[in-house]
Structure formats: C-alpha cells, structure tokens
Amino acid sequence: MTAEGRQTASLGLSIKEAADVATSLGMVEAINLDGGGSTTMAVGGQVVNNSSDASGERPVDDAILVLPRRKD
C-alpha cells in the first residue's frame, strides 16, 4: 500500500489512518515508512502512483518487494 500526500488531491494518512486501512485490507503485519515526496509504488515495472516531489521521480535506494507465494 502506498499513500500519497503533500498534494491538494491527496493529503496522506496519519499512523492511525494507515493502520485502519491496512487492517481493512486484511494485513496482519505492516511496516510504516515515510518516503515523503519521493514515495513510489511500481507494479510490473511500471510506476503506479504520482510523486509529489517537484523534481520528479528519484532513483530508488531501498525497496520492499512483495512477491507471490512460492508454489510447493
């Protein structure tokens, strides 16, 4: 889940709001990272959110990968 903020059309989420959304999505464990204006979500190699950083997309230093379960 990526929550965009710092934009008039997207104000972001408080910690409580983020936890409520995560719970509503069925998450039982989550990590909260504050990426600020450079928060980026990509699916299948394509960026699917709108960064609020005026300089545009930044290189990614860190990432959390969510991969499908391995079939046994």
mmCIF file of the N, C-alpha and C atoms, coordinates in Angstrom:
data_MODEL
# 
_entry.id   MODEL 
# 
loop_
_atom_site.group_PDB 
_atom_site.id 
_atom_site.type_symbol 
_atom_site.label_atom_id 
_atom_site.label_alt_id 
_atom_site.label_comp_id 
_atom_site.label_asym_id 
_atom_site.label_entity_id 
_atom_site.label_seq_id 
_atom_site.pdbx_PDB_ins_code 
_atom_site.Cartn_x 
_atom_site.Cartn_y 
_atom_site.Cartn_z 
_atom_site.occupancy 
_atom_site.B_iso_or_equiv 
_atom_site.pdbx_formal_charge 
_atom_site.auth_seq_id 
_atom_site.auth_comp_id 
_atom_site.auth_asym_id 
_atom_site.auth_atom_id 
_atom_site.pdbx_PDB_model_num 
ATOM 1   N N  . MET A 1 1  ? 0.855  -1.161  0.000   1.00 0.00 ? 1  MET A N  1 
ATOM 2   C CA . MET A 1 1  ? 0.000  0.000   0.000   1.00 0.00 ? 1  MET A CA 1 
ATOM 3   C C  . MET A 1 1  ? 0.898  1.220   0.000   1.00 0.00 ? 1  MET A C  1 
ATOM 4   N N  . THR A 1 2  ? 0.581  2.187   -0.819  1.00 0.00 ? 2  THR A N  1 
ATOM 5   C CA . THR A 1 2  ? 1.289  3.454   -0.854  1.00 0.00 ? 2  THR A CA 1 
ATOM 6   C C  . THR A 1 2  ? 0.276  4.561   -0.667  1.00 0.00 ? 2  THR A C  1 
ATOM 7   N N  . ALA A 1 3  ? 0.541  5.449   0.252   1.00 0.00 ? 3  ALA A N  1 
ATOM 8   C CA . ALA A 1 3  ? -0.341 6.595   0.483   1.00 0.00 ? 3  ALA A CA 1 
ATOM 9   C C  . ALA A 1 3  ? 0.392  7.852   0.045   1.00 0.00 ? 3  ALA A C  1 
ATOM 10  N N  . GLU A 1 4  ? -0.170 8.534   -0.921  1.00 0.00 ? 4  GLU A N  1 
ATOM 11  C CA . GLU A 1 4  ? 0.429  9.774   -1.391  1.00 0.00 ? 4  GLU A CA 1 
ATOM 12  C C  . GLU A 1 4  ? -0.019 10.926  -0.512  1.00 0.00 ? 4  GLU A C  1 
ATOM 13  N N  . GLY A 1 5  ? 0.830  11.894  -0.366  1.00 0.00 ? 5  GLY A N  1 
ATOM 14  C CA . GLY A 1 5  ? 0.494  13.075  0.409   1.00 0.00 ? 5  GLY A CA 1 
ATOM 15  C C  . GLY A 1 5  ? 1.112  14.311  -0.212  1.00 0.00 ? 5  GLY A C  1 
ATOM 16  N N  . ARG A 1 6  ? 1.043  15.391  0.529   1.00 0.00 ? 6  ARG A N  1 
ATOM 17  C CA . ARG A 1 6  ? 1.622  16.670  0.108   1.00 0.00 ? 6  ARG A CA 1 
ATOM 18  C C  . ARG A 1 6  ? 1.022  17.204  -1.187  1.00 0.00 ? 6  ARG A C  1 
ATOM 19  N N  . GLN A 1 7  ? -0.191 16.809  -1.494  1.00 0.00 ? 7  GLN A N  1 
ATOM 20  C CA . GLN A 1 7  ? -0.874 17.287  -2.689  1.00 0.00 ? 7  GLN A CA 1 
ATOM 21  C C  . GLN A 1 7  ? -2.288 17.675  -2.293  1.00 0.00 ? 7  GLN A C  1 
ATOM 22  N N  . THR A 1 8  ? -2.868 18.633  -2.995  1.00 0.00 ? 8  THR A N  1 
ATOM 23  C CA . THR A 1 8  ? -4.230 19.048  -2.647  1.00 0.00 ? 8  THR A CA 1 
ATOM 24  C C  . THR A 1 8  ? -5.236 17.920  -2.860  1.00 0.00 ? 8  THR A C  1 
ATOM 25  N N  . ALA A 1 9  ? -4.970 17.037  -3.818  1.00 0.00 ? 9  ALA A N  1 
ATOM 26  C CA . ALA A 1 9  ? -5.896 15.931  -4.088  1.00 0.00 ? 9  ALA A CA 1 
ATOM 27  C C  . ALA A 1 9  ? -5.579 14.697  -3.262  1.00 0.00 ? 9  ALA A C  1 
ATOM 28  N N  . SER A 1 10 ? -4.460 14.703  -2.534  1.00 0.00 ? 10 SER A N  1 
ATOM 29  C CA . SER A 1 10 ? -4.057 13.545  -1.745  1.00 0.00 ? 10 SER A CA 1 
ATOM 30  C C  . SER A 1 10 ? -3.275 14.026  -0.536  1.00 0.00 ? 10 SER A C  1 
ATOM 31  N N  . LEU A 1 11 ? -3.903 13.970  0.614   1.00 0.00 ? 11 LEU A N  1 
ATOM 32  C CA . LEU A 1 11 ? -3.314 14.546  1.817   1.00 0.00 ? 11 LEU A CA 1 
ATOM 33  C C  . LEU A 1 11 ? -2.510 13.576  2.657   1.00 0.00 ? 11 LEU A C  1 
ATOM 34  N N  . GLY A 1 12 ? -2.412 12.328  2.234   1.00 0.00 ? 12 GLY A N  1 
ATOM 35  C CA . GLY A 1 12 ? -1.670 11.343  3.015   1.00 0.00 ? 12 GLY A CA 1 
ATOM 36  C C  . GLY A 1 12 ? -2.512 10.755  4.127   1.00 0.00 ? 12 GLY A C  1 
ATOM 37  N N  . LEU A 1 13 ? -1.874 9.999   5.014   1.00 0.00 ? 13 LEU A N  1 
ATOM 38  C CA . LEU A 1 13 ? -2.565 9.329   6.113   1.00 0.00 ? 13 LEU A CA 1 
ATOM 39  C C  . LEU A 1 13 ? -1.801 9.523   7.410   1.00 0.00 ? 13 LEU A C  1 
ATOM 40  N N  . SER A 1 14 ? -2.536 9.617   8.504   1.00 0.00 ? 14 SER A N  1 
ATOM 41  C CA . SER A 1 14 ? -1.905 9.567   9.818   1.00 0.00 ? 14 SER A CA 1 
ATOM 42  C C  . SER A 1 14 ? -1.531 8.113   10.099  1.00 0.00 ? 14 SER A C  1 
ATOM 43  N N  . ILE A 1 15 ? -0.761 7.876   11.145  1.00 0.00 ? 15 ILE A N  1 
ATOM 44  C CA . ILE A 1 15 ? -0.409 6.497   11.517  1.00 0.00 ? 15 ILE A CA 1 
ATOM 45  C C  . ILE A 1 15 ? -1.680 5.688   11.790  1.00 0.00 ? 15 ILE A C  1 
ATOM 46  N N  . LYS A 1 16 ? -2.615 6.264   12.503  1.00 0.00 ? 16 LYS A N  1 
ATOM 47  C CA . LYS A 1 16 ? -3.875 5.576   12.826  1.00 0.00 ? 16 LYS A CA 1 
ATOM 48  C C  . LYS A 1 16 ? -4.655 5.262   11.551  1.00 0.00 ? 16 LYS A C  1 
ATOM 49  N N  . GLU A 1 17 ? -4.749 6.242   10.653  1.00 0.00 ? 17 GLU A N  1 
ATOM 50  C CA . GLU A 1 17 ? -5.471 6.011   9.402   1.00 0.00 ? 17 GLU A CA 1 
ATOM 51  C C  . GLU A 1 17 ? -4.790 4.913   8.569   1.00 0.00 ? 17 GLU A C  1 
ATOM 52  N N  . ALA A 1 18 ? -3.465 4.940   8.504   1.00 0.00 ? 18 ALA A N  1 
ATOM 53  C CA . ALA A 1 18 ? -2.737 3.917   7.762   1.00 0.00 ? 18 ALA A CA 1 
ATOM 54  C C  . ALA A 1 18 ? -2.985 2.536   8.363   1.00 0.00 ? 18 ALA A C  1 
ATOM 55  N N  . ALA A 1 19 ? -2.985 2.439   9.694   1.00 0.00 ? 19 ALA A N  1 
ATOM 56  C CA . ALA A 1 19 ? -3.254 1.166   10.366  1.00 0.00 ? 19 ALA A CA 1 
ATOM 57  C C  . ALA A 1 19 ? -4.675 0.690   10.070  1.00 0.00 ? 19 ALA A C  1 
ATOM 58  N N  . ASP A 1 20 ? -5.632 1.600   10.076  1.00 0.00 ? 20 ASP A N  1 
ATOM 59  C CA . ASP A 1 20 ? -7.019 1.233   9.776   1.00 0.00 ? 20 ASP A CA 1 
ATOM 60  C C  . ASP A 1 20 ? -7.159 0.710   8.351   1.00 0.00 ? 20 ASP A C  1 
ATOM 61  N N  . VAL A 1 21 ? -6.492 1.370   7.396   1.00 0.00 ? 21 VAL A N  1 
ATOM 62  C CA . VAL A 1 21 ? -6.549 0.908   6.004   1.00 0.00 ? 21 VAL A CA 1 
ATOM 63  C C  . VAL A 1 21 ? -5.889 -0.463  5.891   1.00 0.00 ? 21 VAL A C  1 
ATOM 64  N N  . ALA A 1 22 ? -4.715 -0.622  6.504   1.00 0.00 ? 22 ALA A N  1 
ATOM 65  C CA . ALA A 1 22 ? -4.011 -1.907  6.456   1.00 0.00 ? 22 ALA A CA 1 
ATOM 66  C C  . ALA A 1 22 ? -4.883 -3.027  7.018   1.00 0.00 ? 22 ALA A C  1 
ATOM 67  N N  . THR A 1 23 ? -5.518 -2.776  8.140   1.00 0.00 ? 23 THR A N  1 
ATOM 68  C CA . THR A 1 23 ? -6.401 -3.771  8.755   1.00 0.00 ? 23 THR A CA 1 
ATOM 69  C C  . THR A 1 23 ? -7.574 -4.096  7.835   1.00 0.00 ? 23 THR A C  1 
ATOM 70  N N  . SER A 1 24 ? -8.154 -3.066  7.216   1.00 0.00 ? 24 SER A N  1 
ATOM 71  C CA . SER A 1 24 ? -9.297 -3.292  6.325   1.00 0.00 ? 24 SER A CA 1 
ATOM 72  C C  . SER A 1 24 ? -8.904 -4.100  5.087   1.00 0.00 ? 24 SER A C  1 
ATOM 73  N N  . LEU A 1 25 ? -7.615 -4.064  4.728   1.00 0.00 ? 25 LEU A N  1 
ATOM 74  C CA . LEU A 1 25 ? -7.119 -4.841  3.599   1.00 0.00 ? 25 LEU A CA 1 
ATOM 75  C C  . LEU A 1 25 ? -6.700 -6.252  4.002   1.00 0.00 ? 25 LEU A C  1 
ATOM 76  N N  . GLY A 1 26 ? -6.856 -6.570  5.282   1.00 0.00 ? 26 GLY A N  1 
ATOM 77  C CA . GLY A 1 26 ? -6.536 -7.907  5.766   1.00 0.00 ? 26 GLY A CA 1 
ATOM 78  C C  . GLY A 1 26 ? -5.093 -8.090  6.199   1.00 0.00 ? 26 GLY A C  1 
ATOM 79  N N  . MET A 1 27 ? -4.344 -7.017  6.288   1.00 0.00 ? 27 MET A N  1 
ATOM 80  C CA . MET A 1 27 ? -2.950 -7.128  6.714   1.00 0.00 ? 27 MET A CA 1 
ATOM 81  C C  . MET A 1 27 ? -2.886 -7.446  8.204   1.00 0.00 ? 27 MET A C  1 
ATOM 82  N N  . VAL A 1 28 ? -1.980 -8.332  8.575   1.00 0.00 ? 28 VAL A N  1 
ATOM 83  C CA . VAL A 1 28 ? -1.769 -8.642  9.985   1.00 0.00 ? 28 VAL A CA 1 
ATOM 84  C C  . VAL A 1 28 ? -0.404 -8.164  10.448  1.00 0.00 ? 28 VAL A C  1 
ATOM 85  N N  . GLU A 1 29 ? 0.485  -7.866  9.500   1.00 0.00 ? 29 GLU A N  1 
ATOM 86  C CA . GLU A 1 29 ? 1.780  -7.268  9.794   1.00 0.00 ? 29 GLU A CA 1 
ATOM 87  C C  . GLU A 1 29 ? 2.031  -6.188  8.756   1.00 0.00 ? 29 GLU A C  1 
ATOM 88  N N  . ALA A 1 30 ? 2.634  -5.085  9.175   1.00 0.00 ? 30 ALA A N  1 
ATOM 89  C CA . ALA A 1 30 ? 2.900  -3.998  8.238   1.00 0.00 ? 30 ALA A CA 1 
ATOM 90  C C  . ALA A 1 30 ? 4.113  -3.210  8.717   1.00 0.00 ? 30 ALA A C  1 
ATOM 91  N N  . ILE A 1 31 ? 4.692  -2.468  7.797   1.00 0.00 ? 31 ILE A N  1 
ATOM 92  C CA . ILE A 1 31 ? 5.813  -1.587  8.096   1.00 0.00 ? 31 ILE A CA 1 
ATOM 93  C C  . ILE A 1 31 ? 5.414  -0.194  7.638   1.00 0.00 ? 31 ILE A C  1 
ATOM 94  N N  . ASN A 1 32 ? 5.653  0.806   8.464   1.00 0.00 ? 32 ASN A N  1 
ATOM 95  C CA . ASN A 1 32 ? 5.374  2.176   8.072   1.00 0.00 ? 32 ASN A CA 1 
ATOM 96  C C  . ASN A 1 32 ? 6.691  2.870   7.745   1.00 0.00 ? 32 ASN A C  1 
ATOM 97  N N  . LEU A 1 33 ? 6.828  3.305   6.507   1.00 0.00 ? 33 LEU A N  1 
ATOM 98  C CA . LEU A 1 33 ? 7.997  4.062   6.079   1.00 0.00 ? 33 LEU A CA 1 
ATOM 99  C C  . LEU A 1 33 ? 7.518  5.419   5.576   1.00 0.00 ? 33 LEU A C  1 
ATOM 100 N N  . ASP A 1 34 ? 8.197  6.476   5.978   1.00 0.00 ? 34 ASP A N  1 
ATOM 101 C CA . ASP A 1 34 ? 7.830  7.799   5.492   1.00 0.00 ? 34 ASP A CA 1 
ATOM 102 C C  . ASP A 1 34 ? 8.767  8.169   4.359   1.00 0.00 ? 34 ASP A C  1 
ATOM 103 N N  . GLY A 1 35 ? 8.307  7.970   3.143   1.00 0.00 ? 35 GLY A N  1 
ATOM 104 C CA . GLY A 1 35 ? 9.116  8.285   1.977   1.00 0.00 ? 35 GLY A CA 1 
ATOM 105 C C  . GLY A 1 35 ? 8.994  9.727   1.541   1.00 0.00 ? 35 GLY A C  1 
ATOM 106 N N  . GLY A 1 36 ? 8.070  10.464  2.168   1.00 0.00 ? 36 GLY A N  1 
ATOM 107 C CA . GLY A 1 36 ? 7.887  11.855  1.785   1.00 0.00 ? 36 GLY A CA 1 
ATOM 108 C C  . GLY A 1 36 ? 7.472  11.974  0.329   1.00 0.00 ? 36 GLY A C  1 
ATOM 109 N N  . GLY A 1 37 ? 7.944  13.009  -0.303  1.00 0.00 ? 37 GLY A N  1 
ATOM 110 C CA . GLY A 1 37 ? 7.563  13.278  -1.685  1.00 0.00 ? 37 GLY A CA 1 
ATOM 111 C C  . GLY A 1 37 ? 8.120  12.293  -2.680  1.00 0.00 ? 37 GLY A C  1 
ATOM 112 N N  . SER A 1 38 ? 9.049  11.451  -2.251  1.00 0.00 ? 38 SER A N  1 
ATOM 113 C CA . SER A 1 38 ? 9.648  10.500  -3.194  1.00 0.00 ? 38 SER A CA 1 
ATOM 114 C C  . SER A 1 38 ? 9.041  9.104   -3.097  1.00 0.00 ? 38 SER A C  1 
ATOM 115 N N  . THR A 1 39 ? 7.982  8.938   -2.328  1.00 0.00 ? 39 THR A N  1 
ATOM 116 C CA . THR A 1 39 ? 7.334  7.630   -2.224  1.00 0.00 ? 39 THR A CA 1 
ATOM 117 C C  . THR A 1 39 ? 6.914  7.159   -3.608  1.00 0.00 ? 39 THR A C  1 
ATOM 118 N N  . THR A 1 40 ? 7.284  5.931   -3.940  1.00 0.00 ? 40 THR A N  1 
ATOM 119 C CA . THR A 1 40 ? 6.976  5.384   -5.260  1.00 0.00 ? 40 THR A CA 1 
ATOM 120 C C  . THR A 1 40 ? 6.465  3.966   -5.113  1.00 0.00 ? 40 THR A C  1 
ATOM 121 N N  . MET A 1 41 ? 5.431  3.625   -5.874  1.00 0.00 ? 41 MET A N  1 
ATOM 122 C CA . MET A 1 41 ? 4.966  2.246   -5.953  1.00 0.00 ? 41 MET A CA 1 
ATOM 123 C C  . MET A 1 41 ? 5.021  1.832   -7.416  1.00 0.00 ? 41 MET A C  1 
ATOM 124 N N  . ALA A 1 42 ? 5.619  0.668   -7.651  1.00 0.00 ? 42 ALA A N  1 
ATOM 125 C CA . ALA A 1 42 ? 5.685  0.128   -9.008  1.00 0.00 ? 42 ALA A CA 1 
ATOM 126 C C  . ALA A 1 42 ? 5.068  -1.257  -9.015  1.00 0.00 ? 42 ALA A C  1 
ATOM 127 N N  . VAL A 1 43 ? 4.345  -1.560  -10.075 1.00 0.00 ? 43 VAL A N  1 
ATOM 128 C CA . VAL A 1 43 ? 3.743  -2.875  -10.273 1.00 0.00 ? 43 VAL A CA 1 
ATOM 129 C C  . VAL A 1 43 ? 4.130  -3.329  -11.674 1.00 0.00 ? 43 VAL A C  1 
ATOM 130 N N  . GLY A 1 44 ? 4.761  -4.475  -11.753 1.00 0.00 ? 44 GLY A N  1 
ATOM 131 C CA . GLY A 1 44 ? 5.186  -4.987  -13.047 1.00 0.00 ? 44 GLY A CA 1 
ATOM 132 C C  . GLY A 1 44 ? 6.151  -4.056  -13.761 1.00 0.00 ? 44 GLY A C  1 
ATOM 133 N N  . GLY A 1 45 ? 6.977  -3.347  -12.989 1.00 0.00 ? 45 GLY A N  1 
ATOM 134 C CA . GLY A 1 45 ? 7.967  -2.454  -13.574 1.00 0.00 ? 45 GLY A CA 1 
ATOM 135 C C  . GLY A 1 45 ? 7.441  -1.082  -13.953 1.00 0.00 ? 45 GLY A C  1 
ATOM 136 N N  . GLN A 1 46 ? 6.174  -0.811  -13.694 1.00 0.00 ? 46 GLN A N  1 
ATOM 137 C CA . GLN A 1 46 ? 5.572  0.475   -14.030 1.00 0.00 ? 46 GLN A CA 1 
ATOM 138 C C  . GLN A 1 46 ? 5.192  1.231   -12.760 1.00 0.00 ? 46 GLN A C  1 
ATOM 139 N N  . VAL A 1 47 ? 5.571  2.503   -12.681 1.00 0.00 ? 47 VAL A N  1 
ATOM 140 C CA . VAL A 1 47 ? 5.196  3.342   -11.537 1.00 0.00 ? 47 VAL A CA 1 
ATOM 141 C C  . VAL A 1 47 ? 3.690  3.573   -11.600 1.00 0.00 ? 47 VAL A C  1 
ATOM 142 N N  . VAL A 1 48 ? 3.006  3.344   -10.466 1.00 0.00 ? 48 VAL A N  1 
ATOM 143 C CA . VAL A 1 48 ? 1.545  3.426   -10.442 1.00 0.00 ? 48 VAL A CA 1 
ATOM 144 C C  . VAL A 1 48 ? 1.017  4.517   -9.509  1.00 0.00 ? 48 VAL A C  1 
ATOM 145 N N  . ASN A 1 49 ? 1.912  5.377   -9.024  1.00 0.00 ? 49 ASN A N  1 
ATOM 146 C CA . ASN A 1 49 ? 1.439  6.477   -8.195  1.00 0.00 ? 49 ASN A CA 1 
ATOM 147 C C  . ASN A 1 49 ? 2.056  7.780   -8.695  1.00 0.00 ? 49 ASN A C  1 
ATOM 148 N N  . ASN A 1 50 ? 1.633  8.888   -8.103  1.00 0.00 ? 50 ASN A N  1 
ATOM 149 C CA . ASN A 1 50 ? 2.102  10.213  -8.502  1.00 0.00 ? 50 ASN A CA 1 
ATOM 150 C C  . ASN A 1 50 ? 2.916  10.826  -7.379  1.00 0.00 ? 50 ASN A C  1 
ATOM 151 N N  . SER A 1 51 ? 4.215  10.928  -7.579  1.00 0.00 ? 51 SER A N  1 
ATOM 152 C CA . SER A 1 51 ? 5.096  11.532  -6.586  1.00 0.00 ? 51 SER A CA 1 
ATOM 153 C C  . SER A 1 51 ? 4.802  13.018  -6.481  1.00 0.00 ? 51 SER A C  1 
ATOM 154 N N  . SER A 1 52 ? 4.904  13.553  -5.281  1.00 0.00 ? 52 SER A N  1 
ATOM 155 C CA . SER A 1 52 ? 4.693  14.988  -5.105  1.00 0.00 ? 52 SER A CA 1 
ATOM 156 C C  . SER A 1 52 ? 6.002  15.756  -5.170  1.00 0.00 ? 52 SER A C  1 
ATOM 157 N N  . ASP A 1 53 ? 7.109  15.061  -5.362  1.00 0.00 ? 53 ASP A N  1 
ATOM 158 C CA . ASP A 1 53 ? 8.408  15.725  -5.423  1.00 0.00 ? 53 ASP A CA 1 
ATOM 159 C C  . ASP A 1 53 ? 8.494  16.562  -6.698  1.00 0.00 ? 53 ASP A C  1 
ATOM 160 N N  . ALA A 1 54 ? 8.773  17.838  -6.558  1.00 0.00 ? 54 ALA A N  1 
ATOM 161 C CA . ALA A 1 54 ? 8.814  18.754  -7.699  1.00 0.00 ? 54 ALA A CA 1 
ATOM 162 C C  . ALA A 1 54 ? 9.869  18.365  -8.728  1.00 0.00 ? 54 ALA A C  1 
ATOM 163 N N  . SER A 1 55 ? 10.932 17.672  -8.289  1.00 0.00 ? 55 SER A N  1 
ATOM 164 C CA . SER A 1 55 ? 11.992 17.292  -9.225  1.00 0.00 ? 55 SER A CA 1 
ATOM 165 C C  . SER A 1 55 ? 11.664 16.002  -9.972  1.00 0.00 ? 55 SER A C  1 
ATOM 166 N N  . GLY A 1 56 ? 10.515 15.410  -9.681  1.00 0.00 ? 56 GLY A N  1 
ATOM 167 C CA . GLY A 1 56 ? 10.100 14.192  -10.371 1.00 0.00 ? 56 GLY A CA 1 
ATOM 168 C C  . GLY A 1 56 ? 10.593 12.933  -9.693  1.00 0.00 ? 56 GLY A C  1 
ATOM 169 N N  . GLU A 1 57 ? 10.524 11.838  -10.428 1.00 0.00 ? 57 GLU A N  1 
ATOM 170 C CA . GLU A 1 57 ? 10.901 10.528  -9.901  1.00 0.00 ? 57 GLU A CA 1 
ATOM 171 C C  . GLU A 1 57 ? 12.379 10.511  -9.520  1.00 0.00 ? 57 GLU A C  1 
ATOM 172 N N  . ARG A 1 58 ? 12.672 9.910   -8.369  1.00 0.00 ? 58 ARG A N  1 
ATOM 173 C CA . ARG A 1 58 ? 14.045 9.776   -7.899  1.00 0.00 ? 58 ARG A CA 1 
ATOM 174 C C  . ARG A 1 58 ? 14.496 8.329   -8.033  1.00 0.00 ? 58 ARG A C  1 
ATOM 175 N N  . PRO A 1 59 ? 15.825 8.120   -8.095  1.00 0.00 ? 59 PRO A N  1 
ATOM 176 C CA . PRO A 1 59 ? 16.314 6.737   -8.052  1.00 0.00 ? 59 PRO A CA 1 
ATOM 177 C C  . PRO A 1 59 ? 15.913 6.092   -6.721  1.00 0.00 ? 59 PRO A C  1 
ATOM 178 N N  . VAL A 1 60 ? 15.673 4.806   -6.721  1.00 0.00 ? 60 VAL A N  1 
ATOM 179 C CA . VAL A 1 60 ? 15.250 4.104   -5.514  1.00 0.00 ? 60 VAL A CA 1 
ATOM 180 C C  . VAL A 1 60 ? 16.478 3.528   -4.811  1.00 0.00 ? 60 VAL A C  1 
ATOM 181 N N  . ASP A 1 61 ? 16.684 3.951   -3.549  1.00 0.00 ? 61 ASP A N  1 
ATOM 182 C CA . ASP A 1 61 ? 17.788 3.422   -2.746  1.00 0.00 ? 61 ASP A CA 1 
ATOM 183 C C  . ASP A 1 61 ? 17.391 2.165   -2.000  1.00 0.00 ? 61 ASP A C  1 
ATOM 184 N N  . ASP A 1 62 ? 16.155 2.112   -1.537  1.00 0.00 ? 62 ASP A N  1 
ATOM 185 C CA . ASP A 1 62 ? 15.648 0.993   -0.758  1.00 0.00 ? 62 ASP A CA 1 
ATOM 186 C C  . ASP A 1 62 ? 14.303 0.573   -1.330  1.00 0.00 ? 62 ASP A C  1 
ATOM 187 N N  . ALA A 1 63 ? 13.974 -0.681  -1.136  1.00 0.00 ? 63 ALA A N  1 
ATOM 188 C CA . ALA A 1 63 ? 12.695 -1.170  -1.637  1.00 0.00 ? 63 ALA A CA 1 
ATOM 189 C C  . ALA A 1 63 ? 12.197 -2.306  -0.766  1.00 0.00 ? 63 ALA A C  1 
ATOM 190 N N  . ILE A 1 64 ? 10.902 -2.434  -0.714  1.00 0.00 ? 64 ILE A N  1 
ATOM 191 C CA . ILE A 1 64 ? 10.261 -3.595  -0.104  1.00 0.00 ? 64 ILE A CA 1 
ATOM 192 C C  . ILE A 1 64 ? 9.574  -4.321  -1.252  1.00 0.00 ? 64 ILE A C  1 
ATOM 193 N N  . LEU A 1 65 ? 9.928  -5.567  -1.453  1.00 0.00 ? 65 LEU A N  1 
ATOM 194 C CA . LEU A 1 65 ? 9.339  -6.359  -2.521  1.00 0.00 ? 65 LEU A CA 1 
ATOM 195 C C  . LEU A 1 65 ? 8.253  -7.251  -1.958  1.00 0.00 ? 65 LEU A C  1 
ATOM 196 N N  . VAL A 1 66 ? 7.111  -7.265  -2.605  1.00 0.00 ? 66 VAL A N  1 
ATOM 197 C CA . VAL A 1 66 ? 6.021  -8.165  -2.237  1.00 0.00 ? 66 VAL A CA 1 
ATOM 198 C C  . VAL A 1 66 ? 5.877  -9.139  -3.404  1.00 0.00 ? 66 VAL A C  1 
ATOM 199 N N  . LEU A 1 67 ? 6.206  -10.386 -3.136  1.00 0.00 ? 67 LEU A N  1 
ATOM 200 C CA . LEU A 1 67 ? 6.219  -11.410 -4.175  1.00 0.00 ? 67 LEU A CA 1 
ATOM 201 C C  . LEU A 1 67 ? 5.143  -12.452 -3.893  1.00 0.00 ? 67 LEU A C  1 
ATOM 202 N N  . PRO A 1 68 ? 4.632  -13.096 -4.936  1.00 0.00 ? 68 PRO A N  1 
ATOM 203 C CA . PRO A 1 68 ? 3.635  -14.141 -4.714  1.00 0.00 ? 68 PRO A CA 1 
ATOM 204 C C  . PRO A 1 68 ? 4.247  -15.316 -3.962  1.00 0.00 ? 68 PRO A C  1 
ATOM 205 N N  . ARG A 1 69 ? 3.410  -16.045 -3.276  1.00 0.00 ? 69 ARG A N  1 
ATOM 206 C CA . ARG A 1 69 ? 3.888  -17.239 -2.572  1.00 0.00 ? 69 ARG A CA 1 
ATOM 207 C C  . ARG A 1 69 ? 4.422  -18.246 -3.549  1.00 0.00 ? 69 ARG A C  1 
ATOM 208 N N  . ARG A 1 70 ? 5.444  -18.917 -3.126  1.00 0.00 ? 70 ARG A N  1 
ATOM 209 C CA . ARG A 1 70 ? 6.030  -19.975 -3.932  1.00 0.00 ? 70 ARG A CA 1 
ATOM 210 C C  . ARG A 1 70 ? 5.114  -21.192 -3.881  1.00 0.00 ? 70 ARG A C  1 
ATOM 211 N N  . LYS A 1 71 ? 4.836  -21.779 -5.003  1.00 0.00 ? 71 LYS A N  1 
ATOM 212 C CA . LYS A 1 71 ? 4.016  -22.989 -5.032  1.00 0.00 ? 71 LYS A CA 1 
ATOM 213 C C  . LYS A 1 71 ? 4.905  -24.177 -4.754  1.00 0.00 ? 71 LYS A C  1 
ATOM 214 N N  . ASP A 1 72 ? 4.459  -25.042 -3.849  1.00 0.00 ? 72 ASP A N  1 
ATOM 215 C CA . ASP A 1 72 ? 5.245  -26.241 -3.498  1.00 0.00 ? 72 ASP A CA 1 
ATOM 216 C C  . ASP A 1 72 ? 5.006  -27.350 -4.481  1.00 0.00 ? 72 ASP A C  1 
# 
